[in-house]
Amino acid sequence: MRLELRDSEPGPVLGRDAAFWLRGTGVRALPNPGRRRARVRIVAASHASQHTPTPVTEYWRNDMTSMNDTGGIAGPASGQTSHRLRRLAGTGFLATLAAMVATTLAAALAQAVGVDFEVPDGGETIPLSGFAVVTGFFSVMGIVIAVALRRWSARPAERFVWTAVSLTAISLVPPLLAGADTATTTALLGLHLVPATVMIPTLARSLRTRTD
């Protein structure tokens, strides 16, 4: 299970037999992103003695979202999780379209000022449609990574940014080794950064959104 805090920040993921103190921690909900049911037992201190905990009644429900609930067995929050994943994917696909348009327009502008996009130098020219296709493919891969992290990571936004920035840095290596002229190499490096500036902030912001 994962603690969800009142400030919409993700809390730590709880393992088997984990224990935690609710009072003063700002826990808003206890969603269960896993596939198996998780048993939750909450105990309250006795009025007679603060050192004698009294277990409360347990019952079944799918997702503990009320601070007045005393205990239960939380099943996978499938409906809520599916909705958030669909919303994330929808946002990602809109960002993908924007990234494809932005990259293609940037490539057309580079061609207009004299960049030939011949790879290697004197070789075959990369068509504008090629930039759109490659941008769309790798942007969709970014969405897949974001959805996977949203589903299974306790801190999806931070890990996505780290992963996406690392992959973007790696993607800058091939243009340097392609054997193109200086203008084409510079333009290709810039065109790798255009979709990154669209996709990474958009998906990271969507991953940080914890409430529907």
Disulfide bonds with the S-S distance in Angstrom:
none
